[in-house]
Amino acid sequence: MQIAKRPSLLEQAQQEVDKSMTNVPPIEAYADVPRRAASVTLVCASEVKERPIHWLWPGWLARGKLTILAGAAGTGKTTLALGLASTVTTAGRWPDGLLCAGKGNILVWSSEDDPADTLKPRLMACGADVTRVFFVQAVTDEYGNAMPFDPARDIPTLHDAVKSIGGASMLMVDPIVSAISGDMHKANDVRRGLQSLVDFAEDHDCAVLGISHFSKGSAGSSPQDRVIGSQAFGALARTVLVAAKQDGEEARVLARAKSNISLDDGGVSYYIEPCSLDAGIETTRVAWGEKIEGSARDILGSVEASDDDETTECEDAVSFLRDLLADGPLPSKQVKADADGAGYSWATIRRAQKVAGVEAKKDGMKGGWVWRLAAEGAQISPKMLTPRNERLRDNLSAFRENPQSYGDLRG
């Protein structure tokens, strides 16, 4: 008697698959099935629910959007950003004097600075509520293995973590180029890499602030185009902020180089000052100065121009002002319009104003401001002007005489 061989598990599985396929039509049967053509969905504007921009710092830093802060080495970009973050944690005052609308949590990822000896001390020096600051450090996989957080790979895993702390008002990524897994000089790679950050900002109504650097040798070009890497960095960000430092001086400026959702001019002066904590730790903090008028190009140019170029330009502007006001006072608006027409930046005119002996006076209670030559004339020769010391003098004079710490400016 011959015993039938029992099929192997693999053979049994194959038999089950064969049985299940007995009623499946042959591939030829699908040849005549009509296919849908590709189509476009149109949404009428009347069906779109409009909403305002949700500002963290009005006009400068928007929730739900990507903002880039770029500058040359030595401008204190990270310290500046931590100063802004500190304002959020305490609902303090912004650099322009406005109050932060409410307290919020801050997420910080940095590949360059240590949380223990650098980031936390700077936050403490700025008066931050450190219970509201969370450092993004590691990712744990399904096997319990911890790996360093990589913004180019792990932003999707951050969603649940931010929900567990009740949300976040701001995410700081330093540097932003770490979010790019491909070539940071290729637009497609940059857009693909930044999309996860854009989505994160929108999903959590969180302002994402990415820190970046200026390209070498880019001084004098458009501030937005100076951001290192592909121009897609500046294009995808809704706002680009730029920082610059006066060579040989401690004066610094922060300006808006680009904004798709607000004004894109104006700036504020700031200063990085040393600070000693109670624990004996030496660190630094940001102290804010005054608001500055003008375009980002003019503001950066006022601190990056060479001595010879600026001295010559200031001398020309002094002559321009004296000739313009020789026949009597003029409204400040007309002075500015004539200066623009002559090709002078407002920053240069303001530097030349004091050298030329020009006074700005209010023309009565209801009148506007007028400029006129002082009776005693100029007290300083243009050739006596030292550009590196005089640059931004009008904007920083009060700040330098009585520098205030960031904590003093909080409401």
Buried (B, 14 or more C-beta within 10 A) or exposed (E): EEEEEEEEEEEEEEEEEEEEEEEEEEEEEEEEEEEEEEEEEEEEEEEEEEEEEEBBBBBBBBBBBBBBBBBBEEBBBBBBBBBBBBBBBBBBBBBBEBEBBEBBBBBBBBEEBEBEEBBBBBBBBBBBBEEBBBBBEEBEEEEEEEEEBBBBBBBEEBEEBBEEEEEBBBBBBBBBBBBBEEEBEBBEBBBBBBBBBBEBBBEBBBBBBBBBBBBEEBBEEEBBBBBBBBEBBBBBBBBBBBBBBBBEEBBBBBBBBBBEEBEBBBBBBBBBBEBEEEEEBEBBBBBBBBEBBBBBBBBBBBBBBEBEEBBEBBBBBBEBBBEBBEEEBBBBEBBBEBBEEEEBBBBBBBBBBBBBBBBEEEEEEEEEEBBBBEEEEBEEEBEEBEBBEBBBBBBBEEBBEEBBBBBEBBE
